[in-house]
């Protein structure tokens, strides 16, 4: 019962949107729409489940005083401050989570503007430096593939800045062509392949061949 | 004088940039705080944009019409049973409904929204009618060769190997374009942070000193 019922539930739940698409009948679409509105809520609970895991992991780190445990305290402090303002703000506390009507920031919005955004922006900006050093190693044009990658990257970069257009109008034109033809062809191939892969994986889950997401092995 | 918010933003920006010298406690503090803030941010967003409008408000405003949402809340709470060993198996039921429904939705979305339209758009005319036909050939050859590159049921030798090599070239062009865009995006972010540090933090500060 503990193993078969979840598999049966998966099958039934998985068949609902598929049947709803092919059977244009009011009752079927009502079931699908209702389940959809339910599972948006479940998705919210599932996301908060991740927060519980992070809290659990970091409190264990602090309790055991493993290396770097003070950083776990900082992480939990950030989570507690932003989480409290966010959760309370969502239900009307601290004036909400967005900017107030008079233009002043709520605590959640203030932290978002002055801590979250700068940290996020700088974290991603740092990658520019690492990409520069990584690209030096990757782009030494040691073979045909690396050369093609290097040329495509350079053309696209020059084609998207005013300097490139200043040098020659062919840069933006070639960039447009690369994006619309060979890039689109490769993206299409990836999309078709990934789409078929995702569909076959979905079928495996629905019919119960793939059950690792339930923590069950193949034989169980 | 820069505001408290500007000081905080400048402090965190400098902490993050300090990593360019080497890994240090300032960077680690900023990094950990960022991880915590991100999770806290999603708590606020999920509570405000998912749980409040879809569960709390409908139940509070018109309970008799929306009582069925209690089942959704119940399913959500069931996910947390995994932390109680004796009844941990109950969480599988909620997970089964959740995963089952979304793989079903995803399967139809992928097939209807991606695979079929993309296959349809690739069926281009190859009869000569100008330079456009040449680009159609590029498109068809590109899609087919990339698909063959991802086809692992046959060994990539001989004709299959040759076609898959062409597929790699197309992929390299695509990755190069993506790389170019990413680099430009990151550089633009860096410029944004530098402009902030100079214009909003350093300039008012220097103005104050002089």
Boltz contact constraints between the chains, C-beta under 6 A:
constraints:
  - contact:
      token1: [A, 2]
      token2: [B, 89]
      max_distance: 6.0
  - contact:
      token1: [A, 6]
      token2: [B, 92]
      max_distance: 6.0
  - contact:
      token1: [A, 6]
      token2: [B, 93]
      max_distance: 6.0
  - contact:
      token1: [A, 6]
      token2: [B, 96]
      max_distance: 6.0
  - contact:
      token1: [A, 9]
      token2: [B, 93]
      max_distance: 6.0
  - contact:
      token1: [A, 9]
      token2: [B, 96]
      max_distance: 6.0
  - contact:
      token1: [A, 9]
      token2: [B, 97]
      max_distance: 6.0
  - contact:
      token1: [A, 10]
      token2: [B, 96]
      max_distance: 6.0
  - contact:
      token1: [A, 10]
      token2: [B, 100]
      max_distance: 6.0
  - contact:
      token1: [A, 13]
      token2: [B, 97]
      max_distance: 6.0
  - contact:
      token1: [A, 13]
      token2: [B, 100]
      max_distance: 6.0
  - contact:
      token1: [A, 13]
      token2: [B, 101]
      max_distance: 6.0
  - contact:
      token1: [A, 14]
      token2: [B, 100]
      max_distance: 6.0
  - contact:
      token1: [A, 14]
      token2: [B, 103]
      max_distance: 6.0
  - contact:
      token1: [A, 14]
      token2: [B, 104]
      max_distance: 6.0
  - contact:
      token1: [A, 17]
      token2: [B, 104]
      max_distance: 6.0
  - contact:
      token1: [A, 17]
      token2: [B, 105]
      max_distance: 6.0
  - contact:
      token1: [A, 17]
      token2: [B, 108]
      max_distance: 6.0
  - contact:
      token1: [A, 18]
      token2: [B, 104]
      max_distance: 6.0
  - contact:
      token1: [A, 21]
      token2: [B, 108]
      max_distance: 6.0
  - contact:
      token1: [A, 35]
      token2: [B, 101]
      max_distance: 6.0
  - contact:
      token1: [A, 38]
      token2: [B, 72]
      max_distance: 6.0
  - contact:
      token1: [A, 39]
      token2: [B, 98]
      max_distance: 6.0
  - contact:
      token1: [A, 39]
      token2: [B, 101]
      max_distance: 6.0
  - contact:
      token1: [A, 40]
      token2: [B, 54]
      max_distance: 6.0
  - contact:
      token1: [A, 41]
      token2: [B, 54]
      max_distance: 6.0
  - contact:
      token1: [A, 41]
      token2: [B, 55]
      max_distance: 6.0
  - contact:
      token1: [A, 41]
      token2: [B, 72]
      max_distance: 6.0
  - contact:
      token1: [A, 41]
      token2: [B, 76]
      max_distance: 6.0
  - contact:
      token1: [A, 42]
      token2: [B, 75]
      max_distance: 6.0
  - contact:
      token1: [A, 42]
      token2: [B, 76]
      max_distance: 6.0
  - contact:
      token1: [A, 42]
      token2: [B, 98]
      max_distance: 6.0
  - contact:
      token1: [A, 44]
      token2: [B, 46]
      max_distance: 6.0
  - contact:
      token1: [A, 44]
      token2: [B, 50]
      max_distance: 6.0
  - contact:
      token1: [A, 44]
      token2: [B, 51]
      max_distance: 6.0
  - contact:
      token1: [A, 45]
      token2: [B, 76]
      max_distance: 6.0
  - contact:
      token1: [A, 45]
      token2: [B, 79]
      max_distance: 6.0
  - contact:
      token1: [A, 46]
      token2: [B, 79]
      max_distance: 6.0
  - contact:
      token1: [A, 47]
      token2: [B, 46]
      max_distance: 6.0
  - contact:
      token1: [A, 49]
      token2: [B, 79]
      max_distance: 6.0
  - contact:
      token1: [A, 51]
      token2: [B, 39]
      max_distance: 6.0
  - contact:
      token1: [A, 54]
      token2: [B, 39]
      max_distance: 6.0
  - contact:
      token1: [A, 71]
      token2: [B, 28]
      max_distance: 6.0
  - contact:
      token1: [A, 71]
      token2: [B, 32]
      max_distance: 6.0
  - contact:
      token1: [A, 74]
      token2: [B, 29]
      max_distance: 6.0
  - contact:
      token1: [A, 74]
      token2: [B, 32]
      max_distance: 6.0
  - contact:
      token1: [A, 74]
      token2: [B, 33]
      max_distance: 6.0
  - contact:
      token1: [A, 75]
      token2: [B, 32]
      max_distance: 6.0
  - contact:
      token1: [A, 75]
      token2: [B, 35]
      max_distance: 6.0
  - contact:
      token1: [A, 75]
      token2: [B, 36]
      max_distance: 6.0
  - contact:
      token1: [A, 78]
      token2: [B, 33]
      max_distance: 6.0
  - contact:
      token1: [A, 78]
      token2: [B, 36]
      max_distance: 6.0
  - contact:
      token1: [A, 78]
      token2: [B, 37]
      max_distance: 6.0
  - contact:
      token1: [A, 79]
      token2: [B, 36]
      max_distance: 6.0
  - contact:
      token1: [A, 79]
      token2: [B, 39]
      max_distance: 6.0
  - contact:
      token1: [A, 79]
      token2: [B, 40]
      max_distance: 6.0
  - contact:
      token1: [A, 82]
      token2: [B, 37]
      max_distance: 6.0
  - contact:
      token1: [A, 82]
      token2: [B, 40]
      max_distance: 6.0
  - contact:
      token1: [A, 82]
      token2: [B, 41]
      max_distance: 6.0
  - contact:
      token1: [A, 83]
      token2: [B, 40]
      max_distance: 6.0
  - contact:
      token1: [A, 83]
      token2: [B, 43]
      max_distance: 6.0
  - contact:
      token1: [A, 86]
      token2: [B, 40]
      max_distance: 6.0
  - contact:
      token1: [A, 86]
      token2: [B, 43]
      max_distance: 6.0
  - contact:
      token1: [A, 86]
      token2: [B, 44]
      max_distance: 6.0
  - contact:
      token1: [A, 87]
      token2: [B, 43]
      max_distance: 6.0
  - contact:
      token1: [A, 87]
      token2: [B, 47]
      max_distance: 6.0
  - contact:
      token1: [A, 90]
      token2: [B, 44]
      max_distance: 6.0
  - contact:
      token1: [A, 90]
      token2: [B, 47]
      max_distance: 6.0
  - contact:
      token1: [A, 90]
      token2: [B, 48]
      max_distance: 6.0
  - contact:
      token1: [A, 90]
      token2: [B, 52]
      max_distance: 6.0
  - contact:
      token1: [A, 97]
      token2: [B, 44]
      max_distance: 6.0
  - contact:
      token1: [A, 97]
      token2: [B, 48]
      max_distance: 6.0
  - contact:
      token1: [A, 108]
      token2: [B, 44]
      max_distance: 6.0
  - contact:
      token1: [A, 114]
      token2: [B, 5]
      max_distance: 6.0
  - contact:
      token1: [A, 114]
      token2: [B, 8]
      max_distance: 6.0
  - contact:
      token1: [A, 114]
      token2: [B, 9]
      max_distance: 6.0
  - contact:
      token1: [A, 115]
      token2: [B, 8]
      max_distance: 6.0
  - contact:
      token1: [A, 115]
      token2: [B, 37]
      max_distance: 6.0
  - contact:
      token1: [A, 116]
      token2: [B, 37]
      max_distance: 6.0
  - contact:
      token1: [A, 116]
      token2: [B, 41]
      max_distance: 6.0
  - contact:
      token1: [A, 118]
      token2: [B, 9]
      max_distance: 6.0
  - contact:
      token1: [A, 118]
      token2: [B, 12]
      max_distance: 6.0
  - contact:
      token1: [A, 118]
      token2: [B, 13]
      max_distance: 6.0
  - contact:
      token1: [A, 119]
      token2: [B, 12]
      max_distance: 6.0
  - contact:
      token1: [A, 119]
      token2: [B, 34]
      max_distance: 6.0
  - contact:
      token1: [A, 121]
      token2: [B, 189]
      max_distance: 6.0
  - contact:
      token1: [A, 121]
      token2: [B, 193]
      max_distance: 6.0
  - contact:
      token1: [A, 122]
      token2: [B, 13]
      max_distance: 6.0
  - contact:
      token1: [A, 122]
      token2: [B, 16]
      max_distance: 6.0
  - contact:
      token1: [A, 122]
      token2: [B, 193]
      max_distance: 6.0
  - contact:
      token1: [A, 123]
      token2: [B, 16]
      max_distance: 6.0
  - contact:
      token1: [A, 124]
      token2: [B, 186]
      max_distance: 6.0
  - contact:
      token1: [A, 124]
      token2: [B, 189]
      max_distance: 6.0
  - contact:
      token1: [A, 125]
      token2: [B, 189]
      max_distance: 6.0
  - contact:
      token1: [A, 125]
      token2: [B, 190]
      max_distance: 6.0
  - contact:
      token1: [A, 125]
      token2: [B, 193]
      max_distance: 6.0
  - contact:
      token1: [A, 127]
      token2: [B, 186]
      max_distance: 6.0
  - contact:
      token1: [A, 128]
      token2: [B, 186]
      max_distance: 6.0
  - contact:
      token1: [A, 128]
      token2: [B, 187]
      max_distance: 6.0
  - contact:
      token1: [A, 128]
      token2: [B, 190]
      max_distance: 6.0
  - contact:
      token1: [A, 131]
      token2: [B, 183]
      max_distance: 6.0
  - contact:
      token1: [A, 145]
      token2: [B, 168]
      max_distance: 6.0
  - contact:
      token1: [A, 145]
      token2: [B, 172]
      max_distance: 6.0
  - contact:
      token1: [A, 148]
      token2: [B, 169]
      max_distance: 6.0
  - contact:
      token1: [A, 148]
      token2: [B, 172]
      max_distance: 6.0
  - contact:
      token1: [A, 148]
      token2: [B, 173]
      max_distance: 6.0
  - contact:
      token1: [A, 149]
      token2: [B, 172]
      max_distance: 6.0
  - contact:
      token1: [A, 149]
      token2: [B, 175]
      max_distance: 6.0
  - contact:
      token1: [A, 149]
      token2: [B, 176]
      max_distance: 6.0
  - contact:
      token1: [A, 152]
      token2: [B, 173]
      max_distance: 6.0
  - contact:
      token1: [A, 152]
      token2: [B, 176]
      max_distance: 6.0
  - contact:
      token1: [A, 152]
      token2: [B, 177]
      max_distance: 6.0
  - contact:
      token1: [A, 153]
      token2: [B, 176]
      max_distance: 6.0
  - contact:
      token1: [A, 153]
      token2: [B, 179]
      max_distance: 6.0
  - contact:
      token1: [A, 153]
      token2: [B, 180]
      max_distance: 6.0
  - contact:
      token1: [A, 156]
      token2: [B, 177]
      max_distance: 6.0
  - contact:
      token1: [A, 156]
      token2: [B, 180]
      max_distance: 6.0
  - contact:
      token1: [A, 157]
      token2: [B, 180]
      max_distance: 6.0
  - contact:
      token1: [A, 178]
      token2: [B, 177]
      max_distance: 6.0
  - contact:
      token1: [A, 181]
      token2: [B, 135]
      max_distance: 6.0
  - contact:
      token1: [A, 181]
      token2: [B, 138]
      max_distance: 6.0
  - contact:
      token1: [A, 182]
      token2: [B, 142]
      max_distance: 6.0
  - contact:
      token1: [A, 182]
      token2: [B, 170]
      max_distance: 6.0
  - contact:
      token1: [A, 182]
      token2: [B, 173]
      max_distance: 6.0
  - contact:
      token1: [A, 183]
      token2: [B, 174]
      max_distance: 6.0
  - contact:
      token1: [A, 183]
      token2: [B, 177]
      max_distance: 6.0
  - contact:
      token1: [A, 185]
      token2: [B, 139]
      max_distance: 6.0
  - contact:
      token1: [A, 185]
      token2: [B, 142]
      max_distance: 6.0
  - contact:
      token1: [A, 185]
      token2: [B, 143]
      max_distance: 6.0
  - contact:
      token1: [A, 185]
      token2: [B, 170]
      max_distance: 6.0
  - contact:
      token1: [A, 186]
      token2: [B, 146]
      max_distance: 6.0
  - contact:
      token1: [A, 186]
      token2: [B, 170]
      max_distance: 6.0
  - contact:
      token1: [A, 186]
      token2: [B, 171]
      max_distance: 6.0
  - contact:
      token1: [A, 186]
      token2: [B, 174]
      max_distance: 6.0
  - contact:
      token1: [A, 188]
      token2: [B, 118]
      max_distance: 6.0
  - contact:
      token1: [A, 188]
      token2: [B, 143]
      max_distance: 6.0
  - contact:
      token1: [A, 189]
      token2: [B, 143]
      max_distance: 6.0
  - contact:
      token1: [A, 189]
      token2: [B, 146]
      max_distance: 6.0
  - contact:
      token1: [A, 189]
      token2: [B, 147]
      max_distance: 6.0
  - contact:
      token1: [A, 191]
      token2: [B, 114]
      max_distance: 6.0
  - contact:
      token1: [A, 191]
      token2: [B, 118]
      max_distance: 6.0
  - contact:
      token1: [A, 192]
      token2: [B, 115]
      max_distance: 6.0
  - contact:
      token1: [A, 192]
      token2: [B, 118]
      max_distance: 6.0
  - contact:
      token1: [A, 193]
      token2: [B, 147]
      max_distance: 6.0
  - contact:
      token1: [A, 193]
      token2: [B, 150]
      max_distance: 6.0
  - contact:
      token1: [A, 195]
      token2: [B, 110]
      max_distance: 6.0
  - contact:
      token1: [A, 195]
      token2: [B, 114]
      max_distance: 6.0
  - contact:
      token1: [A, 195]
      token2: [B, 115]
      max_distance: 6.0
  - contact:
      token1: [A, 198]
      token2: [B, 110]
      max_distance: 6.0
  - contact:
      token1: [A, 199]
      token2: [B, 107]
      max_distance: 6.0
  - contact:
      token1: [A, 199]
      token2: [B, 110]
      max_distance: 6.0
  - contact:
      token1: [A, 199]
      token2: [B, 111]
      max_distance: 6.0
  - contact:
      token1: [A, 202]
      token2: [B, 103]
      max_distance: 6.0
  - contact:
      token1: [A, 202]
      token2: [B, 106]
      max_distance: 6.0
  - contact:
      token1: [A, 202]
      token2: [B, 107]
      max_distance: 6.0
  - contact:
      token1: [A, 205]
      token2: [B, 103]
      max_distance: 6.0
  - contact:
      token1: [A, 213]
      token2: [B, 99]
      max_distance: 6.0
  - contact:
      token1: [A, 214]
      token2: [B, 92]
      max_distance: 6.0
